[in-house]
Amino acid sequence: MRWFGATLVFLAELSLLFSLAWWPLAALDGPLSWALAVALPVAVAVFWGTFLSPKARRPLGRIPTIVARTLILLAALPLYAVLGAPILFGVHAVAVVAGTVITAARPLPA
């Protein structure tokens, strides 16, 4: 069951990166939109890999990781709302909540 939760969190992370790339392309014009479409997902992915991933180089600890991970993943919800994507909004919300609850209850071994 814990692998199911980890898979949901991973899919929510991919969904977050997708929303961070899609939003600037839809909301802005010109080269800035393309620059942000590349820079935002890369910056979040680097931060995630450094501090929040299961094999992070500088882990924050169990509780701070859960809190930070959940808050960052929830950042995609307003982006999906602004983009007018209610299905992606709902699927992402379910993946974040269910994945976080499952992994917090039964964390993966280090």
Disulfide bonds with the S-S distance in Angstrom:
none
